[in-house]
Amino acid sequence: MRAPMRALVIGGTGFLGLNIVDELLAQGAEVRVTRRPQSITMLVRRRAVTFVEASLEEPEKLQRAMEGCDVVLLAGAPYPRYSIDLAASLEEGVQCVRNACNAAMAASVPRFVYTSTIATLDHVSGRLACEDDIPPSMPQGSVYRAMKWAMEREVDDARRRGLDAVTLLPGGCIGPGDLRVGTASIIVGVIRGMLPWWVDGTVNLVDVGDVARVHVAAAASTPHDRYALAGHTVGVRALLEKIAQRYGGEFPSVELSAAEARARALAEEMAAAPRRERVPIPRELVDMATTGQAVSNARAAADLGFSPTPLDEALDRAHAWLSRFSIVPKRG
């Protein structure tokens, strides 16, 4: 009888990580989850997992947590809460990913799965973007995209040094488990009439369950080391209109240009940062929308069985989760 897969999920207390944990458990894996003192464990502690005290700032603890694992899934790397300090964001993000990669190599982990973002792809015209569209230099004008690009390069460097790593590039994830309300803030903002302005562009949305299933599939050997999980490509206007029509709410009345939106989002973040408050539309979201593009899912579909849940169904799953916790009203 084949022994169950032993997996460590870094970021398993978070949105995507929780869904990866569920998929691993559904497939009979033995699951470890890293936990920091400030981790919110309300949901994952109900699962049959083993907690290990470790963080990306603690390479020795990471290595011990990885010992004996068949796969390590890094689904909780840092990202900038505010887009106002590129140098600090780069230093933190690159060092954390470096620590994880080095720990995996020291622990002789057979497989390392790293979660990045579709937003790191280079912009193309005349065709769908794909995994091979890697910008030759760090993206300019976006702390989020620059940080994620640099972190990916750290994984690439570890791969050249012998780490068996695969990088996954999901679009904006929506669905159950989003306690911190990330991409789903768009849904909440429309329904509750909390969006004071908007900027048109293109976003990629994908059901978090689909992304979790691909993560577990990527724990096995794959013919490629990068996979785009863009899901659905949709215009911002069309998305906001769909949300308002489907669940109620208000379409924001003030439309800004890309330049105006970047400046407005940055100013609001700078005002909110001293109090660590959230802003209605973060600069990160503006950057993703204004540089967004249609991306091919073909490689992930062929190699990993990626089949995106229909967008309306994915939105309904996200809305059901949000209404369950009274973040938005239930549908009438």
C-alpha positions in Angstrom: 0.0 0.0 0.0 1.4 3.4 -1.0 2.2 5.7 1.9 0.2 9.0 2.1 1.9 12.1 0.8 3.5 14.2 3.5 3.0 17.9 2.8 4.0 21.2 4.5 1.8 24.2 3.7 3.4 27.6 4.5 0.5 30.0 4.7 -2.0 27.3 5.5 -3.9 29.6 7.8 -4.6 32.0 5.0 -7.2 32.1 2.2 -5.5 30.0 -0.5 -3.6 28.0 2.0 -6.7 26.8 3.7 -8.2 25.6 0.4 -4.9 23.8 -0.4 -5.1 22.1 3.0 -8.6 20.9 2.3 -7.6 19.5 -1.1 -4.6 17.7 0.4 -6.7 16.2 3.2 -9.3 15.1 0.6 -6.6 13.2 -1.2 -5.4 11.5 2.0 -2.2 13.5 2.6 -0.6 14.0 6.0 -0.5 17.8 6.4 1.6 20.1 8.4 0.8 23.8 8.6 3.2 26.5 9.7 1.9 28.9 12.4 3.2 32.2 13.7 2.1 33.7 17.0 -0.2 36.2 15.1 -1.7 33.6 12.8 -5.5 33.4 12.7 -6.2 29.6 13.1 -10.0 29.7 13.6 -10.7 27.7 10.4 -7.7 25.5 9.9 -7.5 24.3 13.5 -10.8 22.4 12.7 -8.9 20.3 10.2 -6.8 17.2 10.9 -3.4 19.0 10.5 -0.2 19.2 12.5 0.8 22.7 13.4 4.5 23.6 13.4 5.8 26.9 14.9 7.8 28.5 12.1 7.9 31.6 9.9 9.6 32.6 6.7 11.9 34.8 8.9 13.2 31.6 10.7 15.1 29.4 8.3 16.3 26.9 10.9 12.7 26.3 12.1 11.6 26.1 8.5 14.1 23.4 7.7 13.0 21.3 10.7 9.4 21.7 9.7 10.2 20.5 6.2 12.2 17.4 7.3 10.6 14.2 5.9 8.1 16.0 3.6 7.4 15.0 0.1 6.3 18.5 -0.9 6.4 22.0 0.5 3.8 24.4 -0.8 4.7 28.1 -0.2 1.3 29.8 -0.4 1.8 32.6 2.1 4.8 34.7 1.0 4.8 38.4 1.9 3.0 41.0 -0.2 2.9 44.8 0.4 0.0 46.0 2.4 0.7 49.5 1.1 2.5 50.4 -2.1 4.6 53.1 -0.6 8.0 51.5 0.2 9.6 49.5 -2.6 12.9 49.0 -1.0 11.5 47.6 2.2 9.0 45.4 0.3 11.7 43.9 -1.9 14.0 43.3 1.1 11.4 41.4 3.0 9.9 39.5 0.2 13.1 38.3 -1.4 14.7 37.3 1.9 11.6 35.3 3.0 11.5 33.4 -0.3 15.2 32.8 -0.2 14.9 31.4 3.3 12.2 29.0 2.2 14.1 27.8 -0.8 17.3 27.3 1.1 15.5 25.4 3.8 13.8 23.2 1.3 17.2 22.4 -0.3 18.8 21.7 3.1 15.9 19.4 4.0 16.2 17.6 0.6 12.5 18.3 -0.2 11.6 16.4 -3.4 9.2 19.1 -4.6 8.6 22.8 -3.9 5.5 24.6 -5.1 5.6 28.4 -5.1 2.5 30.6 -5.5 3.2 33.8 -7.4 0.7 35.9 -9.4 -0.5 36.4 -13.0 0.5 40.0 -12.6 4.2 39.3 -13.1 3.8 38.4 -16.7 5.1 40.8 -19.4 2.5 42.7 -21.4 2.0 41.3 -24.9 -0.1 42.3 -27.9 -1.8 40.3 -30.6 -2.0 37.1 -28.7 -2.7 35.6 -25.3 0.0 36.0 -22.7 1.6 32.8 -21.4 4.0 31.5 -18.8 7.1 32.3 -21.0 6.3 36.0 -21.0 8.8 36.9 -18.3 9.8 40.6 -18.1 13.6 40.8 -18.6 13.8 43.4 -15.9 11.8 44.4 -12.8 8.5 46.0 -13.6 8.5 49.8 -13.0 5.7 51.9 -11.3 4.2 49.1 -9.2 5.5 48.0 -5.8 3.3 44.9 -6.0 4.4 43.7 -9.4 8.1 44.6 -8.7 8.1 42.6 -5.5 6.4 39.6 -6.9 8.8 39.6 -10.0 11.8 39.7 -7.7 10.5 36.9 -5.5 10.0 34.7 -8.6 13.6 35.3 -9.7 14.7 34.0 -6.2 12.8 30.8 -6.9 14.4 30.6 -10.4 17.8 31.0 -8.8 17.1 28.1 -6.4 15.9 26.0 -9.3 19.2 26.5 -11.0 20.9 25.4 -7.8 19.0 22.2 -7.8 15.7 22.8 -6.1 12.8 20.9 -7.8 10.4 23.9 -7.9 7.3 24.7 -9.8 5.9 28.3 -9.9 2.1 28.8 -10.2 0.7 32.1 -11.4 -3.0 32.4 -10.4 -5.3 35.3 -11.1 -7.3 37.0 -8.4 -8.7 34.2 -6.2 -12.3 34.3 -5.0 -14.3 31.8 -3.0 -14.7 30.3 0.5 -12.2 31.0 3.2 -11.4 34.6 2.5 -11.5 35.9 6.1 -9.3 38.9 5.3 -11.4 39.8 2.2 -8.7 40.2 -0.5 -9.9 40.2 -4.1 -13.4 39.8 -2.8 -13.2 43.4 -1.6 -14.5 44.2 -5.1 -17.7 42.3 -4.4 -18.1 43.8 -1.0 -17.4 47.3 -2.2 -20.1 47.2 -4.9 -22.8 45.5 -2.7 -22.2 47.9 0.2 -21.7 51.0 -2.0 -18.2 51.6 -0.6 -16.4 52.3 -3.9 -16.0 56.1 -4.2 -14.4 55.7 -7.6 -13.3 53.1 -10.2 -10.8 52.6 -13.0 -11.4 50.6 -16.1 -9.0 47.8 -17.1 -8.8 44.0 -17.2 -8.7 41.5 -14.4 -8.3 37.8 -14.2 -10.5 36.0 -11.7 -10.3 32.3 -10.6 -12.1 30.2 -8.1 -9.8 29.4 -5.2 -10.9 25.7 -5.2 -9.6 25.4 -8.8 -6.3 26.9 -7.8 -6.0 24.7 -4.8 -6.5 21.6 -6.9 -3.8 22.6 -9.3 -1.4 23.2 -6.3 -1.9 19.6 -5.2 -1.5 18.3 -8.8 1.7 20.2 -9.0 3.1 18.3 -6.1 3.9 15.5 -8.5 6.5 15.7 -11.3 5.4 18.1 -14.1 6.8 18.7 -17.6 7.1 22.5 -17.0 8.2 24.6 -14.1 5.7 27.5 -14.6 1.9 27.4 -15.0 -0.5 30.3 -15.4 -3.9 29.9 -13.7 -5.6 33.0 -15.0 -9.1 31.7 -14.9 -11.5 34.2 -16.5 -10.5 37.5 -18.2 -13.1 40.2 -17.6 -13.2 44.0 -18.0 -13.6 45.9 -14.8 -16.8 47.7 -16.0 -18.4 44.4 -16.9 -17.4 42.9 -13.6 -18.8 45.7 -11.5 -22.0 45.7 -13.5 -22.3 41.9 -13.1 -21.9 42.2 -9.3 -24.4 45.0 -9.0 -27.0 43.2 -11.1 -26.5 39.8 -9.5 -26.3 40.8 -5.8 -27.5 44.4 -5.6 -25.4 47.4 -4.7 -24.1 50.6 -6.4 -21.9 51.0 -9.4 -19.4 53.7 -8.5 -20.2 57.0 -10.2 -16.7 58.5 -10.5 -14.4 57.0 -13.2 -10.7 57.9 -13.1 -8.0 57.5 -15.7 -5.2 55.0 -15.0 -2.9 57.8 -14.0 -5.5 59.5 -11.8 -6.4 56.1 -10.1 -2.7 55.4 -9.3 -2.3 58.8 -7.7 -5.6 58.6 -5.8 -4.9 55.1 -4.5 -1.3 56.0 -3.4 -2.5 59.1 -1.6 -5.2 57.2 0.2 -2.7 54.5 1.3 -0.2 57.1 2.5 -3.0 58.6 4.6 -4.2 55.2 5.9 -0.7 53.7 6.6 0.0 55.5 10.0 -3.2 54.0 11.4 -2.8 50.7 9.5 -6.3 51.2 8.0 -7.6 49.7 4.8 -8.4 51.8 1.8 -11.5 51.3 -0.5 -9.3 50.5 -3.6 -5.7 49.6 -2.9 -2.9 50.6 -5.3 -2.2 46.9 -5.8 -5.6 46.4 -7.3 -5.2 49.5 -9.5 -1.9 48.2 -10.8 -3.4 44.8 -11.6 -6.4 46.2 -13.4 -4.5 48.8 -15.5 -1.8 46.3 -16.6 -4.2 43.3 -16.9 -4.4 41.2 -20.0 -5.9 38.0 -21.4 -3.8 35.0 -20.4 -3.8 31.4 -21.7 -4.7 28.6 -19.3 -3.7 26.0 -21.9 -0.5 24.6 -20.3 -2.1 24.1 -16.9 -5.2 22.6 -18.5 -3.1 20.1 -20.4 -0.6 19.1 -17.7 -2.5 19.7 -14.5 -6.2 19.3 -15.4 -7.0 22.9 -14.7 -10.6 23.6 -15.6 -11.9 27.0 -14.3 -15.2 27.0 -12.6 -17.7 29.3 -14.6 -17.3 32.9 -13.4 -20.9 33.2 -12.3 -20.6 30.1 -10.1 -17.3 31.3 -8.7 -18.9 34.6 -7.8 -21.8 32.9 -6.2 -19.5 30.8 -4.1 -17.6 33.9 -3.0 -20.9 35.7 -2.2 -22.2 32.8 -0.2 -19.1 32.8 1.9 -19.2 36.6 2.5 -22.9 36.5 3.4 -22.4 33.5 5.8 -20.1 35.8 7.9 -22.4 38.8 7.4 -19.7 40.7 5.4 -22.5 41.3 2.8 -26.2 40.7 3.1 -27.7 37.4 2.0 -29.4 37.4 -1.4 -33.1 38.3 -1.4 
